[in-house]
């Protein structure tokens, strides 16, 4: 059986009735839940009763682990989205990172669609102010085969949603028009779409490879989201003049060089805003264009669900992020790069998350922050397994004790034959099916979930390749990039080269560095992203890097 088949059985365990949503509490506080168990238990509940969910976890890397485990548990990849952070423009002026922005806009759409989508986010990406729900919904476009369109009006709406006309389309947020062929690279998608027209009618919609221009399949409908997170919807006249007047007033409090810089920058920005032109610094003016904006959690309906992975940790990260944004905004204002703006104009407080009526908060500790509110408290008792590091004798001793106590042990593995060999040497003989006899307690499941745990009360344990073999990398979701070329060895890279990481996007390679992990010195590739983000990639994971 597959690991997913075992996960679907968990809600039938009488000790895990909280996973069966026949009578779910609106607010559930799960105590004593090991990190390894959280995606598994959530997946078991979701598969029994799918519900749109925004899951907030400590970091993007941890969100990727959630995604990998949810897919292993049987959640369709088409329902899982990553919400990256979009605060880079607050720290320094730079062009939008198109892949990250595309993923972010696709995830924001997933939060308002009528589908049981799962959106994974960090505290920063979830709390950043974004488009109001009504503005986001009004910006969506849809095309179906057979629809009749006014091509000029349609391309005007594309441009109004932030799409850039270029030839050919290469990255999300671009479109091109050649005769009766309209190419669009939608945000939130991995491939562009070719719209073929016969007169004013849509004759076909085809995905195509932007490198080869070859079709890779037809689609019945094209759903388009905006390509910018700040839009010209409902902008009042005179915004440019107001900004220039504010800049002149604030310039009197700056040194001469900074004052000149501020007035020059604001003059250019104000002109672009008055002319409704999209530009790189536009997100800095989101508080003016969308004063009623909320965060990603505000896009949820009252029936949707918010999931918090260790709320006290999320609180600390959110508060630190808000401080970093405040410091960056203050420093930039003193240098004359931006107008003085409080951090609260760009990010909401962590307390906002406690306002969602349907909430699951998971903790390995015994406490929740006050803003999480009151709810139905559940003592889950899911504990991490010891790190056996391939010590089969020690693992076998623990496993025999579990089996003696009537615990059902499921071995989730990517190497079933090797796992059977190791376990047979320890005189443990796992079966493939759950109906091989009333006394059967050890079973083998295809699909390593990257870290084991045991629930003594429910008498269930999951043991993974990490415990069996001492090391087992969870297979993280891989993202397709059009602009990268493979790297054969580290010698192909020089400090300063732009590189693409399959999970984290485009950054700058800064060189090799050494770090000591669990007493072992290892070599890492140091990749720098927009401040303050950095990434250290183990040298043995070079296959995840491409040269940009």
C-alpha positions in Angstrom: 0.0 0.0 0.0 1.0 3.6 -0.4 1.5 5.9 2.5 -1.5 7.9 1.3 -3.7 4.9 1.9 -2.7 4.7 5.5 -3.2 8.4 6.1 -6.8 8.1 4.9 -7.4 5.4 7.6 -6.3 7.6 10.5 -9.7 9.3 11.1 -11.2 5.9 11.7 -9.0 5.4 14.8 -11.3 6.1 17.8 -8.5 8.0 19.6 -8.2 10.3 16.6 -11.9 11.3 16.3 -10.9 15.0 16.1 -9.7 14.2 12.5 -13.2 13.1 11.5 -15.0 16.4 10.7 -18.6 15.2 11.3 -18.8 17.5 14.2 -15.7 19.8 14.0 -15.2 22.6 16.5 -14.8 26.0 14.9 -11.5 26.6 16.7 -9.3 23.7 17.5 -6.1 23.9 19.7 -3.9 20.8 19.1 -1.4 20.3 21.9 1.7 18.0 22.0 2.0 17.7 18.2 5.5 16.9 17.0 6.5 18.8 13.8 6.8 15.6 11.8 3.1 14.8 12.6 1.5 18.1 11.8 1.2 17.8 7.9 0.2 14.1 8.3 -2.7 14.8 10.7 -3.8 17.8 8.8 -3.8 15.8 5.5 -5.9 13.0 7.2 -8.5 15.5 8.2 -8.5 17.4 4.9 -8.8 14.2 2.8 -11.9 13.2 4.8 -13.5 16.6 4.4 -11.6 19.0 2.0 -11.8 22.6 3.0 -10.0 25.7 1.7 -7.1 26.3 4.1 -4.4 28.9 4.6 -1.5 27.2 6.5 1.1 29.5 8.1 4.4 28.0 9.0 7.7 29.4 10.1 9.5 29.7 6.8 9.3 29.0 3.1 11.6 26.0 3.5 9.2 24.5 6.1 6.3 25.3 3.8 8.0 23.2 1.1 8.3 20.3 3.5 4.6 20.6 4.2 3.8 20.6 0.5 6.0 17.5 -0.1 4.3 15.6 2.8 0.8 16.7 1.8 1.4 15.3 -1.7 2.7 12.1 -0.3 -0.4 11.8 1.9 -2.6 11.9 -1.2 -3.5 15.6 -1.5 -3.7 16.5 -5.2 -0.8 18.8 -6.2 -3.3 20.9 -8.2 -4.8 22.1 -4.9 -1.5 23.1 -3.2 0.0 26.6 -3.6 3.0 28.4 -2.2 2.6 32.1 -1.1 6.1 33.7 -1.3 6.9 37.0 0.3 6.6 40.2 -1.6 8.4 42.7 0.7 11.7 42.9 -1.2 10.7 46.3 -2.7 10.5 47.7 0.8 14.2 47.1 1.4 15.7 48.3 -1.9 14.6 49.4 -5.4 14.7 46.5 -7.8 12.6 45.1 -10.7 10.0 42.5 -9.6 11.2 38.9 -9.3 8.7 37.6 -11.9 8.6 34.0 -10.8 8.1 34.8 -7.1 5.5 37.5 -8.0 3.7 35.1 -10.3 3.5 32.4 -7.6 2.3 34.9 -5.1 -0.5 36.2 -7.3 -1.5 32.7 -8.2 -1.8 31.8 -4.5 -3.8 34.9 -3.8 -6.2 33.8 -6.5 -6.4 30.4 -4.9 -7.5 32.0 -1.6 -10.6 33.5 -3.3 -11.5 30.7 -5.7 -14.4 28.3 -4.9 -12.1 25.3 -4.5 -10.7 23.5 -1.5 -7.2 24.9 -2.1 -4.4 24.8 0.4 -2.1 27.8 0.4 1.2 27.6 2.4 2.7 30.8 3.7 5.3 32.2 6.1 4.3 34.8 8.7 5.7 37.6 6.5 4.0 36.5 3.3 0.7 35.9 5.0 0.6 39.2 6.9 1.8 41.5 4.1 -0.9 43.9 2.9 -2.2 42.9 -0.5 -5.0 43.7 -2.9 -8.4 44.0 -1.2 -10.7 41.0 -2.0 -13.1 43.0 -4.1 -10.3 44.6 -6.2 -8.7 41.2 -6.7 -12.0 39.6 -7.8 -12.7 42.4 -10.2 -9.3 42.0 -11.9 -9.9 38.4 -13.0 -10.4 37.6 -16.7 -11.7 34.4 -18.2 -11.6 33.1 -21.8 -13.2 29.9 -23.2 -13.2 28.4 -26.6 -16.1 29.9 -28.5 -16.1 33.2 -26.7 -16.3 36.3 -28.8 -14.0 39.2 -27.7 -13.1 42.7 -28.7 -9.4 42.2 -29.1 -8.4 45.8 -28.4 -10.6 46.0 -25.3 -9.2 42.7 -24.1 -5.6 43.7 -24.5 -6.3 47.0 -22.8 -7.7 45.1 -19.8 -4.5 43.0 -19.8 -2.4 46.1 -19.7 -4.7 47.5 -17.0 -3.9 44.4 -14.9 -0.2 45.0 -15.2 0.6 42.7 -18.1 3.5 44.0 -20.3 3.3 43.7 -24.1 6.5 42.1 -25.5 7.6 39.8 -28.3 8.0 36.9 -27.6 6.5 36.1 -24.1 9.1 34.6 -21.9 8.0 35.1 -18.3 4.7 35.4 -16.4 3.0 38.8 -16.8 3.7 39.2 -20.5 1.6 39.1 -23.6 2.1 39.5 -27.4 -0.2 40.1 -30.3 0.4 39.0 -33.9 -2.5 39.1 -36.2 -5.1 36.7 -34.9 -2.8 35.1 -32.4 -2.6 36.3 -28.8 0.1 34.8 -26.5 -0.3 35.3 -22.8 1.9 34.1 -20.0 -0.6 34.1 -17.0 0.7 34.7 -13.5 0.5 31.7 -11.3 1.1 29.3 -14.2 4.2 27.5 -15.5 3.5 27.8 -19.2 2.1 30.5 -21.5 -1.1 30.2 -23.5 -1.7 30.8 -27.2 -5.1 32.1 -28.0 -6.0 31.6 -31.7 -8.8 33.7 -33.0 -11.1 33.3 -36.0 -12.5 36.8 -36.5 -13.6 37.8 -33.0 -14.2 34.2 -31.8 -11.7 32.2 -29.7 -10.9 29.1 -31.8 -8.4 27.4 -29.5 -6.5 27.7 -26.3 -3.2 25.9 -26.2 -0.3 25.8 -23.7 3.1 26.1 -25.4 6.8 25.9 -24.5 8.2 29.5 -24.7 11.6 28.1 -25.8 10.5 25.9 -28.7 7.2 27.5 -29.3 5.7 24.0 -29.6 2.2 23.3 -28.3 2.0 21.0 -25.3 -1.8 20.6 -25.0 -5.1 22.3 -25.2 -7.0 23.7 -22.3 -10.8 24.4 -22.1 -10.6 27.7 -20.2 -8.0 30.4 -19.5 -8.3 32.1 -16.1 -6.2 35.2 -15.8 -5.1 36.9 -12.6 -3.4 40.4 -12.5 0.3 40.5 -13.0 0.9 43.1 -10.3 0.0 43.2 -6.6 -0.7 47.0 -6.8 -3.2 48.1 -9.4 -4.7 51.3 -10.7 -8.2 50.5 -9.5 -10.2 53.4 -8.0 -7.1 55.7 -7.9 -8.2 59.3 -7.2 -7.0 62.2 -9.3 -4.2 64.4 -8.0 -2.2 61.6 -6.3 1.0 62.8 -8.0 0.6 66.4 -6.9 -0.1 65.2 -3.3 3.1 63.0 -3.3 5.2 65.9 -4.6 3.9 68.3 -2.0 4.6 65.7 0.7 8.1 65.1 -0.7 8.8 68.9 -0.6 7.7 69.1 3.0 9.8 66.1 4.1 12.8 67.3 2.2 13.1 70.2 4.6 14.0 67.7 7.3 16.8 66.0 5.3 20.4 66.9 4.4 20.8 68.5 1.0 21.8 65.4 -0.9 19.0 63.3 0.5 16.5 66.1 -0.1 17.4 66.4 -3.7 17.2 62.6 -4.1 13.8 62.4 -2.6 12.3 65.2 -4.7 13.8 63.7 -7.9 12.5 60.2 -7.2 9.1 61.4 -6.2 8.8 63.6 -9.2 9.4 60.6 -11.5 7.1 58.3 -9.5 4.3 60.9 -9.3 4.4 61.4 -13.1 4.1 57.6 -13.6 1.2 57.4 -11.2 -0.7 60.3 -12.9 -0.2 58.6 -16.3 -1.3 55.2 -14.9 2.1 53.6 -15.9 3.3 50.5 -14.1 6.9 50.9 -12.7 9.3 49.1 -10.4 8.7 51.2 -7.3 4.9 51.1 -7.5 4.4 48.8 -4.5 5.8 51.5 -2.3 2.6 53.4 -3.0 0.2 50.6 -2.2 -1.1 52.4 0.9 -2.2 55.3 -1.3 -3.7 53.1 -4.1 -5.3 50.5 -1.8 -5.9 52.2 1.7 -8.4 49.5 2.7 -6.0 46.6 1.9 -5.7 43.7 4.3 -3.5 40.6 4.3 -3.9 37.1 2.8 -6.0 35.9 5.8 -8.5 38.6 4.9 -9.1 36.9 1.6 -10.6 33.9 3.3 -14.3 33.6 3.6 -16.0 32.9 6.9 -16.2 29.2 6.0 -12.5 28.8 5.2 -9.9 27.6 7.6 -6.7 29.0 9.0 -4.0 26.6 10.2 -1.1 27.8 12.4 2.0 25.7 12.8 3.4 26.6 16.2 1.8 30.0 16.9 4.3 31.2 19.5 7.1 30.7 16.9 5.0 32.5 14.3 4.5 35.4 16.7 8.2 35.9 17.3 9.0 35.7 13.5 6.2 38.2 12.7 7.3 40.7 15.3 10.9 40.4 14.1 9.8 40.9 10.5 7.8 44.0 11.4 10.8 45.5 13.2 13.0 44.8 10.2 10.6 46.4 7.8 10.2 49.4 10.1 14.0 49.8 10.3 14.4 49.5 6.6 11.7 52.1 5.9 13.2 54.5 8.4 16.7 54.1 6.9 15.4 54.6 3.4 13.4 57.7 4.4 16.5 59.2 6.0 18.4 58.6 2.7 15.7 60.3 0.7 14.7 57.2 -1.2 11.1 57.1 0.0 8.5 59.1 2.0 8.2 58.4 5.7 5.9 55.4 6.1 5.1 53.3 9.1 5.5 49.5 8.8 1.8 49.0 9.6 1.1 50.5 6.1 2.7 47.3 4.6 2.1 44.6 7.2 -0.6 43.8 9.7 0.0 42.6 13.2 0.0 38.9 14.1 -3.2 39.4 16.2 -5.1 39.5 13.0 -4.7 35.8 12.6 -6.8 35.2 15.8 -9.8 36.8 14.2 -10.5 33.9 11.7 -13.6 32.0 12.9 -12.3 28.6 11.7 -8.9 27.9 13.1 -6.6 25.0 13.9 -3.5 25.9 16.0 -0.8 23.2 16.4 1.9 23.2 19.0 4.5 20.9 20.4 4.5 23.0 23.5 1.8 23.5 26.1 1.0 27.1 25.5 -0.7 29.3 22.9 -0.5 33.1 22.5 -3.5 35.0 23.9 -4.4 36.3 20.4 -5.1 32.6 19.3 -8.2 32.9 21.5 -10.2 30.1 23.1 -11.1 26.9 21.4 -11.6 23.1 21.8 -8.3 21.9 23.2 -7.1 18.5 22.0 -4.2 16.6 23.6 -2.8 14.8 20.5 0.2 13.2 22.1 2.2 12.8 18.8 5.9 12.6 19.7 9.0 12.7 17.5 11.0 9.5 17.2 14.6 9.5 18.5 17.3 10.1 15.9 18.7 6.6 15.6 21.1 7.6 12.8 21.1 4.1 11.3 21.7 2.3 14.6 19.5 -0.7 13.8 19.9 -2.4 17.1 18.6 0.6 19.1 15.8 1.2 16.6 14.8 -2.5 16.7 14.6 -2.4 20.5 12.2 0.5 20.4 10.1 -1.1 17.6 9.8 -4.4 19.6 8.5 -2.4 22.5 6.0 -0.6 20.4 4.8 -3.9 18.9 4.6 -5.5 22.3 2.4 -2.6 23.5 0.0 -3.1 20.6 1.2 -0.1 18.6 0.6 -0.4 14.8 3.9 0.5 13.1 3.8 1.8 9.5 7.2 2.0 7.8 7.0 4.7 5.1 9.9 4.3 2.7 11.2 5.0 -0.8 13.3 1.9 -0.6 11.0 -1.0 0.3 13.4 -3.8 -0.5 16.2 -2.3 1.5 13.8 -1.6 4.3 12.6 -5.2 4.4 16.2 -6.4 4.5 17.1 -4.1 7.5 13.9 -5.0 9.4 14.2 -8.7 8.7 17.7 -8.7 10.2 16.1 -7.3 13.3 13.5 -10.0 13.2 10.7 -7.6 12.3 8.7 -8.8 9.3 6.4 -6.0 8.0 3.4 -6.8 5.8 2.1 -5.0 2.8 -1.7 -5.0 3.6 -3.6 -4.2 6.8 -5.9 -7.3 6.6 -3.2 -10.0 6.9 -4.4 -11.1 10.3 -5.7 -9.7 13.5 -2.3 -9.7 15.2 -0.5 -8.0 12.3 1.1 -4.8 13.6 4.0 -3.9 11.3 3.3 -2.7 7.8 5.3 -1.4 4.8 4.1 1.7 2.9 5.5 3.2 -0.3 6.4 6.9 0.2 8.9 8.3 2.7 7.4 11.2 4.8 10.9 12.3 6.0 10.6 12.0 9.7 8.8 9.6 12.1 6.5 10.0 15.1 4.5 7.9 17.5 1.1 8.4 19.1 1.0 6.1 22.1 -2.7 6.9 22.9 -3.8 6.1 19.4 -1.3 3.2 19.2 0.1 4.3 15.9 3.7 5.0 14.8 5.1 6.1 11.6 8.8 5.1 10.9 10.6 6.6 7.9 13.8 6.2 6.0 15.4 8.8 8.3 15.1 6.3 11.2 15.8 3.2 9.2 18.9 4.4 7.3 20.1 7.4 9.2 19.6 9.8 6.4 16.8 10.4 3.9 16.1 13.6 2.1 12.5 14.4 1.7 11.8 14.9 -2.0 10.7 18.5 -2.3 8.5 19.8 -5.1 10.5 20.8 -8.1 9.7 23.9 -10.1 10.3 24.3 -13.8 12.4 27.3 -14.9 12.7 28.5 -18.5 15.7 30.8 -18.1 18.3 28.4 -16.5 21.1 26.2 -17.7 22.4 23.1 -15.9 25.5 23.4 -13.6 27.8 20.4 -13.9 30.2 21.4 -11.1 30.8 24.3 -8.7 33.7 25.3 -10.9 31.0 26.5 -13.4 30.0 29.2 -11.0 31.8 32.4 -10.0 30.9 34.8 -7.2 28.5 37.3 -8.5 26.8 34.9 -11.0 23.0 34.9 -11.0 21.7 31.4 -10.3 18.2 29.9 -10.2 17.3 27.5 -7.3 14.4 25.3 -8.3 12.5 26.2 -5.1 13.6 29.7 -4.2 14.1 31.4 -7.6 16.8 33.8 -8.8 19.6 34.9 -6.5 23.3 35.8 -6.6 25.9 33.2 -6.0 28.4 34.6 -3.4 30.8 31.6 -3.1 31.3 28.5 -1.0 31.2 28.4 2.8 31.6 25.8 5.4 29.2 25.1 8.3 29.2 22.5 11.1 25.9 20.5 11.2 25.5 18.0 14.0 29.2 17.9 14.6 30.1 17.4 10.9 31.7 20.1 8.8 30.0 20.4 5.4 30.4 22.7 2.4 27.5 24.9 1.2 26.8 27.3 -1.7 25.9 30.7 -0.4 23.2 32.4 -2.4 22.0 35.9 -1.6 18.5 37.1 -2.3 16.8 40.4 -1.6 17.7 41.6 1.9 17.6 40.0 4.4 17.1 36.6 2.7 20.0 34.2 2.3 20.2 30.6 1.3 22.9 27.9 2.0 22.6 25.0 -0.4 24.5 21.8 0.5 27.2 21.1 -2.1 25.6 17.7 -2.8 22.4 19.4 -3.9 24.0 21.0 -6.9 21.2 19.5 -9.1 18.8 22.0 -7.6 20.8 25.0 -9.0 20.9 26.4 -12.5 22.9 29.2 -14.0 20.7 32.1 -14.9 
